[in-house]
Amino acid sequence: MGFGSYDESEQQQQTADDDEDVEAVNVHEHDHDGQLSFESDASTDELVSQLGSMKDDDEADDE
């Protein structure tokens, strides 16, 4: 058997056994269409500065 080979009969048996207990999952059950907006009194420079200090704190914790 080469790399990636498998016994087809074994594969079919597993698939048949697994199908009995599997419930379908709806991945779109909680999808929502809409918009999100965010307003802040902070300037871009203040936000970038705050992000920089958060990154500095994270790097200090890693040491």
Secondary structure, DSSP 8 states (H G I E B T S, - for coil): --TT---HHHHHHHHHHHHHS-----TTTT----------SS-HHHHHHHHHHHHHHHHHHH-
